[in-house]
Amino acid sequence: MRPSARGATARRWGLAAADLLDRLLPPACAVCGSTVPVGPPLCGVCESLLPLVPHPRCGRCGAPATSVHDGDRCGFCDAWPEPLHAAASVVLHAPPADVLVAGLKYRGWRALAPRLAERMVEPARRVVRLAGPDAPAGVPVLAPVPLDPRALRRRGFNQAQLLATGIGSLTGWDLLATGLCRRRSRRRQAELGRAARLINVGAAFYWDASVPPPEAPVLLVDDVLTTGATAAACTAAVEGAGGRCIGVVTFARSLPRFDGA
């Protein structure tokens, strides 16, 4: 067995052991560690401290607007391609929301996914409404943003798929399990600035030619939206295959600086 394969296997066993430990020990809040009732590992106090995306918001990407007179677009989404109609998020990627995102993504706290997905239902419906008259009508199909193959092997699960599954169970919307794919990337998006993200992710996503594109409009699902580069690349892959993408919904929204970060 190659060293990388042994490492991935060890990490999967570690996640399995953590899941078993979670079942044996009293449930604790993922943020503060206090004991919580059986259910989502998030206490009421920490949930009340989640930094909701404030109003007013950009009419297209949902970022906090500096003025109610900013119009339908802002500096964050002005350069987005036209097919990426809209985006919406629940919270800003700031404490304690960033702890939840990191816990789900890197520490395997999969029990968080149903609660985060529940909070994402309203923003998901908002994206459907924001898509505009030129977007395809109808009930959307949920497309989780694919992970880099190496990250998927290392992590053992795709957090975006867990969130999409949760949203689907609450809305009745179908999950797009195949079609949208991701190539192996040389550099992680989290390590890059705004301009580098666009270049790195530009050709990362593609549509599996053996899978027909869905007739229903596609709603992308991810954990965090930063520059929109990933969502734009996924949109291009869907549209290039003949499908239609109406936007993206995420749990958290990270607001990048305009100095290249």
Secondary structure, DSSP 8 states (H G I E B T S, - for coil): --HHHHHHHHHHHHHHHHHHHHHHS--B-TTT--B--SSSS--HHHHHT--B--SSB-TTT--B-S-TTS-S--TTTTTS-TT--EEEEEEES-TTHHHHHHHHHHS--GGGHHHHHHHHHHHHHHHHHHT-TTS--S--EEEE----HHHHHHHSS-HHHHHHHHHHHHH---B--SSEEE---SS-GGGS-HHHHHHHHTTTEEE-TTS---SS-EEEEEEEESSSHHHHHHHHHHHHTT--EEEEEEEEE----SS--
